[in-house]
Amino acid sequence: MGETFNAAIAKFGEAAKAKLSSPAISGAPEDQLRGPLEQLIADLAPLVGMGADKAALIGETSLS
């Protein structure tokens, strides 16, 4: 049947924990969540009737 909500959230939590617990992170730890968050959105999209390819996150944009 595919991904369930709980499985998608658990997968995100595991990926985020792995990224954030790395001793190599010294600055901008929020940027480490980009990959896991993009995967979470792709996993959740089909649960709300969207194709995973129809949801895209846009990176941070500086304002002038």
N, CA, C, O and CB atoms as a CASP TS submission, in Angstrom:
PFRMAT TS
TARGET T0000
AUTHOR 0000-0000-0000
METHOD Language model
MODEL 1
PARENT N/A
ATOM      1  N   MET     1       0.814  -1.203   0.000  1.00  0.00           N
ATOM      2  CA  MET     1       0.000   0.000   0.000  1.00  0.00           C
ATOM      3  C   MET     1       0.850   1.257   0.000  1.00  0.00           C
ATOM      4  O   MET     1       0.349   2.330  -0.335  1.00  0.00           O
ATOM      5  CB  MET     1      -0.922   0.004   1.192  1.00  0.00           C
ATOM      6  N   GLY     2       2.090   1.159   0.356  1.00  0.00           N
ATOM      7  CA  GLY     2       2.920   2.360   0.386  1.00  0.00           C
ATOM      8  C   GLY     2       3.158   2.841   1.795  1.00  0.00           C
ATOM      9  O   GLY     2       2.882   2.146   2.772  1.00  0.00           O
ATOM     10  N   GLU     3       3.671   4.032   1.870  1.00  0.00           N
ATOM     11  CA  GLU     3       4.052   4.649   3.133  1.00  0.00           C
ATOM     12  C   GLU     3       2.830   5.019   3.961  1.00  0.00           C
ATOM     13  O   GLU     3       1.827   5.478   3.415  1.00  0.00           O
ATOM     14  CB  GLU     3       4.902   5.883   2.880  1.00  0.00           C
ATOM     15  N   THR     4       2.904   4.822   5.279  1.00  0.00           N
ATOM     16  CA  THR     4       1.867   5.321   6.172  1.00  0.00           C
ATOM     17  C   THR     4       2.383   6.592   6.834  1.00  0.00           C
ATOM     18  O   THR     4       3.584   6.863   6.823  1.00  0.00           O
ATOM     19  CB  THR     4       1.467   4.249   7.240  1.00  0.00           C
ATOM     20  N   PHE     5       1.475   7.364   7.406  1.00  0.00           N
ATOM     21  CA  PHE     5       1.864   8.602   8.077  1.00  0.00           C
ATOM     22  C   PHE     5       2.889   8.323   9.173  1.00  0.00           C
ATOM     23  O   PHE     5       3.936   8.969   9.226  1.00  0.00           O
ATOM     24  CB  PHE     5       0.631   9.304   8.670  1.00  0.00           C
ATOM     25  N   ASN     6       2.592   7.368  10.041  1.00  0.00           N
ATOM     26  CA  ASN     6       3.502   7.070  11.156  1.00  0.00           C
ATOM     27  C   ASN     6       4.860   6.592  10.666  1.00  0.00           C
ATOM     28  O   ASN     6       5.890   6.956  11.234  1.00  0.00           O
ATOM     29  CB  ASN     6       2.888   6.016  12.072  1.00  0.00           C
ATOM     30  N   ALA     7       4.869   5.781   9.619  1.00  0.00           N
ATOM     31  CA  ALA     7       6.144   5.296   9.078  1.00  0.00           C
ATOM     32  C   ALA     7       6.946   6.448   8.480  1.00  0.00           C
ATOM     33  O   ALA     7       8.166   6.504   8.636  1.00  0.00           O
ATOM     34  CB  ALA     7       5.903   4.206   8.011  1.00  0.00           C
ATOM     35  N   ALA     8       6.268   7.365   7.798  1.00  0.00           N
ATOM     36  CA  ALA     8       6.956   8.515   7.198  1.00  0.00           C
ATOM     37  C   ALA     8       7.566   9.403   8.274  1.00  0.00           C
ATOM     38  O   ALA     8       8.694   9.875   8.130  1.00  0.00           O
ATOM     39  CB  ALA     8       5.985   9.333   6.328  1.00  0.00           C
ATOM     40  N   ILE     9       6.820   9.631   9.354  1.00  0.00           N
ATOM     41  CA  ILE     9       7.322  10.466  10.450  1.00  0.00           C
ATOM     42  C   ILE     9       8.501   9.783  11.146  1.00  0.00           C
ATOM     43  O   ILE     9       9.492  10.434  11.477  1.00  0.00           O
ATOM     44  CB  ILE     9       6.196  10.759  11.469  1.00  0.00           C
ATOM     45  N   ALA    10       8.391   8.483  11.363  1.00  0.00           N
ATOM     46  CA  ALA    10       9.482   7.740  11.998  1.00  0.00           C
ATOM     47  C   ALA    10      10.740   7.777  11.141  1.00  0.00           C
ATOM     48  O   ALA    10      11.846   7.952  11.653  1.00  0.00           O
ATOM     49  CB  ALA    10       9.065   6.288  12.254  1.00  0.00           C
ATOM     50  N   LYS    11      10.564   7.612   9.836  1.00  0.00           N
ATOM     51  CA  LYS    11      11.700   7.660   8.913  1.00  0.00           C
ATOM     52  C   LYS    11      12.364   9.034   8.944  1.00  0.00           C
ATOM     53  O   LYS    11      13.590   9.137   8.938  1.00  0.00           O
ATOM     54  CB  LYS    11      11.246   7.322   7.481  1.00  0.00           C
ATOM     55  N   PHE    12      11.541  10.098   8.977  1.00  0.00           N
ATOM     56  CA  PHE    12      12.072  11.460   9.079  1.00  0.00           C
ATOM     57  C   PHE    12      12.858  11.632  10.379  1.00  0.00           C
ATOM     58  O   PHE    12      13.961  12.180  10.372  1.00  0.00           O
ATOM     59  CB  PHE    12      10.928  12.495   9.005  1.00  0.00           C
ATOM     60  N   GLY    13      12.295  11.168  11.485  1.00  0.00           N
ATOM     61  CA  GLY    13      12.961  11.299  12.775  1.00  0.00           C
ATOM     62  C   GLY    13      14.318  10.609  12.795  1.00  0.00           C
ATOM     63  O   GLY    13      15.288  11.152  13.323  1.00  0.00           O
ATOM     64  N   GLU    14      14.383   9.426  12.226  1.00  0.00           N
ATOM     65  CA  GLU    14      15.651   8.689  12.175  1.00  0.00           C
ATOM     66  C   GLU    14      16.685   9.424  11.323  1.00  0.00           C
ATOM     67  O   GLU    14      17.851   9.536  11.701  1.00  0.00           O
ATOM     68  CB  GLU    14      15.424   7.275  11.620  1.00  0.00           C
ATOM     69  N   ALA    15      16.242   9.920  10.172  1.00  0.00           N
ATOM     70  CA  ALA    15      17.158  10.633   9.279  1.00  0.00           C
ATOM     71  C   ALA    15      17.631  11.940   9.904  1.00  0.00           C
ATOM     72  O   ALA    15      18.810  12.282   9.815  1.00  0.00           O
ATOM     73  CB  ALA    15      16.484  10.912   7.933  1.00  0.00           C
ATOM     74  N   ALA    16      16.717  12.670  10.533  1.00  0.00           N
ATOM     75  CA  ALA    16      17.078  13.938  11.167  1.00  0.00           C
ATOM     76  C   ALA    16      18.042  13.703  12.325  1.00  0.00           C
ATOM     77  O   ALA    16      19.018  14.436  12.479  1.00  0.00           O
ATOM     78  CB  ALA    16      15.819  14.671  11.664  1.00  0.00           C
ATOM     79  N   LYS    17      17.775  12.695  13.131  1.00  0.00           N
ATOM     80  CA  LYS    17      18.650  12.391  14.256  1.00  0.00           C
ATOM     81  C   LYS    17      20.060  12.049  13.772  1.00  0.00           C
ATOM     82  O   LYS    17      21.049  12.504  14.346  1.00  0.00           O
ATOM     83  CB  LYS    17      18.075  11.232  15.080  1.00  0.00           C
ATOM     84  N   ALA    18      20.139  11.254  12.723  1.00  0.00           N
ATOM     85  CA  ALA    18      21.441  10.872  12.185  1.00  0.00           C
ATOM     86  C   ALA    18      22.214  12.093  11.699  1.00  0.00           C
ATOM     87  O   ALA    18      23.416  12.214  11.933  1.00  0.00           O
ATOM     88  CB  ALA    18      21.273   9.869  11.044  1.00  0.00           C
ATOM     89  N   LYS    19      21.515  12.992  11.022  1.00  0.00           N
ATOM     90  CA  LYS    19      22.174  14.200  10.507  1.00  0.00           C
ATOM     91  C   LYS    19      22.603  15.128  11.646  1.00  0.00           C
ATOM     92  O   LYS    19      23.730  15.622  11.659  1.00  0.00           O
ATOM     93  CB  LYS    19      21.236  14.950   9.543  1.00  0.00           C
ATOM     94  N   LEU    20      21.692  15.363  12.606  1.00  0.00           N
ATOM     95  CA  LEU    20      21.954  16.345  13.650  1.00  0.00           C
ATOM     96  C   LEU    20      22.924  15.854  14.716  1.00  0.00           C
ATOM     97  O   LEU    20      23.500  16.663  15.443  1.00  0.00           O
ATOM     98  CB  LEU    20      20.668  16.742  14.296  1.00  0.00           C
ATOM     99  N   SER    21      23.112  14.552  14.821  1.00  0.00           N
ATOM    100  CA  SER    21      24.015  14.037  15.842  1.00  0.00           C
ATOM    101  C   SER    21      25.445  13.895  15.330  1.00  0.00           C
ATOM    102  O   SER    21      26.324  13.437  16.061  1.00  0.00           O
ATOM    103  CB  SER    21      23.516  12.702  16.344  1.00  0.00           C
ATOM    104  N   SER    22      25.678  14.278  14.099  1.00  0.00           N
ATOM    105  CA  SER    22      27.024  14.180  13.526  1.00  0.00           C
ATOM    106  C   SER    22      27.955  15.201  14.172  1.00  0.00           C
ATOM    107  O   SER    22      27.616  16.381  14.259  1.00  0.00           O
ATOM    108  CB  SER    22      26.980  14.390  11.998  1.00  0.00           C
ATOM    109  N   PRO    23      29.128  14.755  14.626  1.00  0.00           N
ATOM    110  CA  PRO    23      30.076  15.712  15.214  1.00  0.00           C
ATOM    111  C   PRO    23      30.669  16.674  14.181  1.00  0.00           C
ATOM    112  O   PRO    23      31.319  17.651  14.552  1.00  0.00           O
ATOM    113  CB  PRO    23      31.199  14.963  15.905  1.00  0.00           C
ATOM    114  N   ALA    24      30.453  16.410  12.904  1.00  0.00           N
ATOM    115  CA  ALA    24      30.999  17.270  11.850  1.00  0.00           C
ATOM    116  C   ALA    24      30.210  18.561  11.680  1.00  0.00           C
ATOM    117  O   ALA    24      30.691  19.491  11.033  1.00  0.00           O
ATOM    118  CB  ALA    24      31.029  16.522  10.536  1.00  0.00           C
ATOM    119  N   ILE    25      29.012  18.639  12.244  1.00  0.00           N
ATOM    120  CA  ILE    25      28.186  19.844  12.096  1.00  0.00           C
ATOM    121  C   ILE    25      28.702  20.930  13.027  1.00  0.00           C
ATOM    122  O   ILE    25      28.782  20.737  14.240  1.00  0.00           O
ATOM    123  CB  ILE    25      26.690  19.538  12.394  1.00  0.00           C
ATOM    124  N   SER    26      29.051  22.071  12.449  1.00  0.00           N
ATOM    125  CA  SER    26      29.533  23.170  13.284  1.00  0.00           C
ATOM    126  C   SER    26      28.694  24.429  13.108  1.00  0.00           C
ATOM    127  O   SER    26      28.657  25.264  14.011  1.00  0.00           O
ATOM    128  CB  SER    26      30.985  23.471  12.963  1.00  0.00           C
ATOM    129  N   GLY    27      28.034  24.587  11.997  1.00  0.00           N
ATOM    130  CA  GLY    27      27.228  25.778  11.772  1.00  0.00           C
ATOM    131  C   GLY    27      26.005  25.461  10.948  1.00  0.00           C
ATOM    132  O   GLY    27      26.003  24.494  10.186  1.00  0.00           O
ATOM    133  N   ALA    28      24.967  26.257  11.089  1.00  0.00           N
ATOM    134  CA  ALA    28      23.710  26.110  10.345  1.00  0.00           C
ATOM    135  C   ALA    28      23.148  24.692  10.425  1.00  0.00           C
ATOM    136  O   ALA    28      22.914  24.066   9.391  1.00  0.00           O
ATOM    137  CB  ALA    28      23.921  26.490   8.888  1.00  0.00           C
ATOM    138  N   PRO    29      22.925  24.173  11.644  1.00  0.00           N
ATOM    139  CA  PRO    29      22.407  22.808  11.748  1.00  0.00           C
ATOM    140  C   PRO    29      21.030  22.644  11.106  1.00  0.00           C
ATOM    141  O   PRO    29      20.660  21.541  10.703  1.00  0.00           O
ATOM    142  CB  PRO    29      22.337  22.398  13.201  1.00  0.00           C
ATOM    143  N   GLU    30      20.269  23.740  11.009  1.00  0.00           N
ATOM    144  CA  GLU    30      18.951  23.626  10.374  1.00  0.00           C
ATOM    145  C   GLU    30      19.068  23.212   8.914  1.00  0.00           C
ATOM    146  O   GLU    30      18.149  22.602   8.367  1.00  0.00           O
ATOM    147  CB  GLU    30      18.194  24.949  10.476  1.00  0.00           C
ATOM    148  N   ASP    31      20.180  23.536   8.284  1.00  0.00           N
ATOM    149  CA  ASP    31      20.382  23.150   6.890  1.00  0.00           C
ATOM    150  C   ASP    31      20.509  21.633   6.754  1.00  0.00           C
ATOM    151  O   ASP    31      20.260  21.084   5.681  1.00  0.00           O
ATOM    152  CB  ASP    31      21.630  23.839   6.320  1.00  0.00           C
ATOM    153  N   GLN    32      20.894  20.958   7.832  1.00  0.00           N
ATOM    154  CA  GLN    32      21.021  19.504   7.800  1.00  0.00           C
ATOM    155  C   GLN    32      19.661  18.827   7.662  1.00  0.00           C
ATOM    156  O   GLN    32      19.586  17.650   7.306  1.00  0.00           O
ATOM    157  CB  GLN    32      21.723  19.010   9.059  1.00  0.00           C
ATOM    158  N   LEU    33      18.600  19.556   7.937  1.00  0.00           N
ATOM    159  CA  LEU    33      17.241  18.990   7.850  1.00  0.00           C
ATOM    160  C   LEU    33      16.676  19.025   6.440  1.00  0.00           C
ATOM    161  O   LEU    33      15.625  18.436   6.188  1.00  0.00           O
ATOM    162  CB  LEU    33      16.308  19.738   8.777  1.00  0.00           C
ATOM    163  N   ARG    34      17.341  19.694   5.522  1.00  0.00           N
ATOM    164  CA  ARG    34      16.829  19.847   4.162  1.00  0.00           C
ATOM    165  C   ARG    34      16.530  18.503   3.512  1.00  0.00           C
ATOM    166  O   ARG    34      15.418  18.290   3.029  1.00  0.00           O
ATOM    167  CB  ARG    34      17.823  20.618   3.312  1.00  0.00           C
ATOM    168  N   GLY    35      17.488  17.601   3.489  1.00  0.00           N
ATOM    169  CA  GLY    35      17.295  16.290   2.859  1.00  0.00           C
ATOM    170  C   GLY    35      16.188  15.482   3.517  1.00  0.00           C
ATOM    171  O   GLY    35      15.279  15.015   2.831  1.00  0.00           O
ATOM    172  N   PRO    36      16.249  15.306   4.855  1.00  0.00           N
ATOM    173  CA  PRO    36      15.171  14.564   5.508  1.00  0.00           C
ATOM    174  C   PRO    36      13.784  15.202   5.319  1.00  0.00           C
ATOM    175  O   PRO    36      12.789  14.491   5.181  1.00  0.00           O
ATOM    176  CB  PRO    36      15.470  14.444   6.980  1.00  0.00           C
ATOM    177  N   LEU    37      13.721  16.531   5.315  1.00  0.00           N
ATOM    178  CA  LEU    37      12.434  17.205   5.134  1.00  0.00           C
ATOM    179  C   LEU    37      11.904  17.008   3.716  1.00  0.00           C
ATOM    180  O   LEU    37      10.709  16.785   3.524  1.00  0.00           O
ATOM    181  CB  LEU    37      12.566  18.702   5.443  1.00  0.00           C
ATOM    182  N   GLU    38      12.788  17.092   2.726  1.00  0.00           N
ATOM    183  CA  GLU    38      12.355  16.851   1.347  1.00  0.00           C
ATOM    184  C   GLU    38      11.824  15.430   1.185  1.00  0.00           C
ATOM    185  O   GLU    38      10.838  15.209   0.483  1.00  0.00           O
ATOM    186  CB  GLU    38      13.515  17.098   0.365  1.00  0.00           C
ATOM    187  N   GLN    39      12.480  14.466   1.836  1.00  0.00           N
ATOM    188  CA  GLN    39      12.022  13.081   1.772  1.00  0.00           C
ATOM    189  C   GLN    39      10.687  12.927   2.485  1.00  0.00           C
ATOM    190  O   GLN    39       9.816  12.197   2.012  1.00  0.00           O
ATOM    191  CB  GLN    39      13.063  12.138   2.386  1.00  0.00           C
ATOM    192  N   LEU    40      10.514  13.606   3.618  1.00  0.00           N
ATOM    193  CA  LEU    40       9.247  13.542   4.354  1.00  0.00           C
ATOM    194  C   LEU    40       8.093  14.041   3.486  1.00  0.00           C
ATOM    195  O   LEU    40       7.039  13.409   3.425  1.00  0.00           O
ATOM    196  CB  LEU    40       9.333  14.370   5.653  1.00  0.00           C
ATOM    197  N   ILE    41       8.293  15.171   2.819  1.00  0.00           N
ATOM    198  CA  ILE    41       7.243  15.716   1.952  1.00  0.00           C
ATOM    199  C   ILE    41       6.936  14.738   0.823  1.00  0.00           C
ATOM    200  O   ILE    41       5.769  14.524   0.494  1.00  0.00           O
ATOM    201  CB  ILE    41       7.665  17.090   1.374  1.00  0.00           C
ATOM    202  N   ALA    42       7.958  14.148   0.231  1.00  0.00           N
ATOM    203  CA  ALA    42       7.743  13.166  -0.839  1.00  0.00           C
ATOM    204  C   ALA    42       6.989  11.941  -0.331  1.00  0.00           C
ATOM    205  O   ALA    42       6.160  11.381  -1.048  1.00  0.00           O
ATOM    206  CB  ALA    42       9.084  12.737  -1.442  1.00  0.00           C
ATOM    207  N   ASP    43       7.272  11.523   0.903  1.00  0.00           N
ATOM    208  CA  ASP    43       6.583  10.369   1.474  1.00  0.00           C
ATOM    209  C   ASP    43       5.135  10.684   1.845  1.00  0.00           C
ATOM    210  O   ASP    43       4.264   9.819   1.748  1.00  0.00           O
ATOM    211  CB  ASP    43       7.330   9.875   2.699  1.00  0.00           C
ATOM    212  N   LEU    44       4.879  11.921   2.268  1.00  0.00           N
ATOM    213  CA  LEU    44       3.528  12.299   2.687  1.00  0.00           C
ATOM    214  C   LEU    44       2.624  12.683   1.517  1.00  0.00           C
ATOM    215  O   LEU    44       1.405  12.535   1.606  1.00  0.00           O
ATOM    216  CB  LEU    44       3.601  13.447   3.662  1.00  0.00           C
ATOM    217  N   ALA    45       3.197  13.169   0.436  1.00  0.00           N
ATOM    218  CA  ALA    45       2.403  13.642  -0.704  1.00  0.00           C
ATOM    219  C   ALA    45       1.369  12.614  -1.170  1.00  0.00           C
ATOM    220  O   ALA    45       0.208  12.983  -1.353  1.00  0.00           O
ATOM    221  CB  ALA    45       3.322  13.995  -1.861  1.00  0.00           C
ATOM    222  N   PRO    46       1.730  11.349  -1.371  1.00  0.00           N
ATOM    223  CA  PRO    46       0.728  10.378  -1.824  1.00  0.00           C
ATOM    224  C   PRO    46      -0.401  10.151  -0.813  1.00  0.00           C
ATOM    225  O   PRO    46      -1.506   9.764  -1.191  1.00  0.00           O
ATOM    226  CB  PRO    46       1.401   9.061  -2.124  1.00  0.00           C
ATOM    227  N   LEU    47      -0.122  10.390   0.461  1.00  0.00           N
ATOM    228  CA  LEU    47      -1.150  10.202   1.484  1.00  0.00           C
ATOM    229  C   LEU    47      -2.252  11.252   1.403  1.00  0.00           C
ATOM    230  O   LEU    47      -3.346  11.053   1.931  1.00  0.00           O
ATOM    231  CB  LEU    47      -0.521  10.232   2.859  1.00  0.00           C
ATOM    232  N   VAL    48      -1.961  12.370   0.742  1.00  0.00           N
ATOM    233  CA  VAL    48      -2.979  13.417   0.569  1.00  0.00           C
ATOM    234  C   VAL    48      -3.412  13.521  -0.891  1.00  0.00           C
ATOM    235  O   VAL    48      -4.021  14.510  -1.300  1.00  0.00           O
ATOM    236  CB  VAL    48      -2.443  14.779   1.057  1.00  0.00           C
ATOM    237  N   GLY    49      -3.092  12.491  -1.670  1.00  0.00           N
ATOM    238  CA  GLY    49      -3.556  12.438  -3.050  1.00  0.00           C
ATOM    239  C   GLY    49      -2.690  13.170  -4.058  1.00  0.00           C
ATOM    240  O   GLY    49      -3.139  13.438  -5.172  1.00  0.00           O
ATOM    241  N   MET    50      -1.468  13.496  -3.694  1.00  0.00           N
ATOM    242  CA  MET    50      -0.555  14.168  -4.622  1.00  0.00           C
ATOM    243  C   MET    50       0.537  13.194  -5.045  1.00  0.00           C
ATOM    244  O   MET    50       0.908  12.290  -4.296  1.00  0.00           O
ATOM    245  CB  MET    50       0.066  15.441  -3.974  1.00  0.00           C
ATOM    246  N   GLY    51       1.031  13.388  -6.228  1.00  0.00           N
ATOM    247  CA  GLY    51       2.207  12.639  -6.639  1.00  0.00           C
ATOM    248  C   GLY    51       3.426  13.226  -5.951  1.00  0.00           C
ATOM    249  O   GLY    51       3.504  14.439  -5.757  1.00  0.00           O
ATOM    250  N   ALA    52       4.372  12.385  -5.583  1.00  0.00           N
ATOM    251  CA  ALA    52       5.570  12.879  -4.908  1.00  0.00           C
ATOM    252  C   ALA    52       6.316  13.888  -5.766  1.00  0.00           C
ATOM    253  O   ALA    52       7.012  14.756  -5.239  1.00  0.00           O
ATOM    254  CB  ALA    52       6.491  11.722  -4.550  1.00  0.00           C
ATOM    255  N   ASP    53       6.177  13.783  -7.080  1.00  0.00           N
ATOM    256  CA  ASP    53       6.851  14.716  -7.985  1.00  0.00           C
ATOM    257  C   ASP    53       6.132  16.056  -8.093  1.00  0.00           C
ATOM    258  O   ASP    53       6.638  16.976  -8.735  1.00  0.00           O
ATOM    259  CB  ASP    53       6.974  14.100  -9.359  1.00  0.00           C
ATOM    260  N   LYS    54       4.963  16.177  -7.476  1.00  0.00           N
ATOM    261  CA  LYS    54       4.185  17.423  -7.542  1.00  0.00           C
ATOM    262  C   LYS    54       4.479  18.363  -6.377  1.00  0.00           C
ATOM    263  O   LYS    54       4.051  19.517  -6.391  1.00  0.00           O
ATOM    264  CB  LYS    54       2.703  17.104  -7.570  1.00  0.00           C
ATOM    265  N   ALA    55       5.198  17.885  -5.378  1.00  0.00           N
ATOM    266  CA  ALA    55       5.527  18.706  -4.215  1.00  0.00           C
ATOM    267  C   ALA    55       7.025  19.000  -4.229  1.00  0.00           C
ATOM    268  O   ALA    55       7.847  18.085  -4.290  1.00  0.00           O
ATOM    269  CB  ALA    55       5.110  17.994  -2.888  1.00  0.00           C
ATOM    270  N   ALA    56       7.361  20.258  -4.173  1.00  0.00           N
ATOM    271  CA  ALA    56       8.783  20.646  -4.164  1.00  0.00           C
ATOM    272  C   ALA    56       8.990  21.750  -3.137  1.00  0.00           C
ATOM    273  O   ALA    56       8.231  22.717  -3.074  1.00  0.00           O
ATOM    274  CB  ALA    56       9.252  21.119  -5.583  1.00  0.00           C
ATOM    275  N   LEU    57      10.015  21.586  -2.350  1.00  0.00           N
ATOM    276  CA  LEU    57      10.369  22.620  -1.384  1.00  0.00           C
ATOM    277  C   LEU    57      11.350  23.582  -2.019  1.00  0.00           C
ATOM    278  O   LEU    57      12.240  23.174  -2.766  1.00  0.00           O
ATOM    279  CB  LEU    57      10.964  22.003  -0.100  1.00  0.00           C
ATOM    280  N   ILE    58      11.188  24.847  -1.725  1.00  0.00           N
ATOM    281  CA  ILE    58      12.069  25.888  -2.253  1.00  0.00           C
ATOM    282  C   ILE    58      13.026  26.293  -1.139  1.00  0.00           C
ATOM    283  O   ILE    58      12.600  26.531  -0.009  1.00  0.00           O
ATOM    284  CB  ILE    58      11.252  27.127  -2.783  1.00  0.00           C
ATOM    285  N   GLY    59      14.303  26.371  -1.450  1.00  0.00           N
ATOM    286  CA  GLY    59      15.308  26.734  -0.458  1.00  0.00           C
ATOM    287  C   GLY    59      15.170  28.168   0.007  1.00  0.00           C
ATOM    288  O   GLY    59      14.408  28.958  -0.550  1.00  0.00           O
ATOM    289  N   GLU    60      15.918  28.475   1.026  1.00  0.00           N
ATOM    290  CA  GLU    60      15.908  29.807   1.613  1.00  0.00           C
ATOM    291  C   GLU    60      16.344  30.850   0.585  1.00  0.00           C
ATOM    292  O   GLU    60      17.274  30.628  -0.190  1.00  0.00           O
ATOM    293  CB  GLU    60      16.821  29.857   2.848  1.00  0.00           C
ATOM    294  N   THR    61      15.658  31.982   0.595  1.00  0.00           N
ATOM    295  CA  THR    61      15.972  33.085  -0.309  1.00  0.00           C
ATOM    296  C   THR    61      16.242  34.330   0.523  1.00  0.00           C
ATOM    297  O   THR    61      15.445  34.678   1.395  1.00  0.00           O
ATOM    298  CB  THR    61      14.814  33.334  -1.327  1.00  0.00           C
ATOM    299  N   SER    62      17.354  35.001   0.265  1.00  0.00           N
ATOM    300  CA  SER    62      17.678  36.220   0.996  1.00  0.00           C
ATOM    301  C   SER    62      16.823  37.373   0.487  1.00  0.00           C
ATOM    302  O   SER    62      16.564  37.495  -0.710  1.00  0.00           O
ATOM    303  CB  SER    62      19.178  36.558   0.861  1.00  0.00           C
ATOM    304  N   LEU    63      16.396  38.201   1.405  1.00  0.00           N
ATOM    305  CA  LEU    63      15.652  39.398   1.047  1.00  0.00           C
ATOM    306  C   LEU    63      16.622  40.566   1.015  1.00  0.00           C
ATOM    307  O   LEU    63      17.519  40.661   1.852  1.00  0.00           O
ATOM    308  CB  LEU    63      14.484  39.663   2.043  1.00  0.00           C
ATOM    309  N   SER    64      16.442  41.445   0.058  1.00  0.00           N
ATOM    310  CA  SER    64      17.362  42.603  -0.021  1.00  0.00           C
ATOM    311  C   SER    64      16.901  43.717   0.880  1.00  0.00           C
ATOM    312  O   SER    64      17.545  44.764   0.945  1.00  0.00           O
ATOM    313  CB  SER    64      17.475  43.121  -1.461  1.00  0.00           C
TER
END
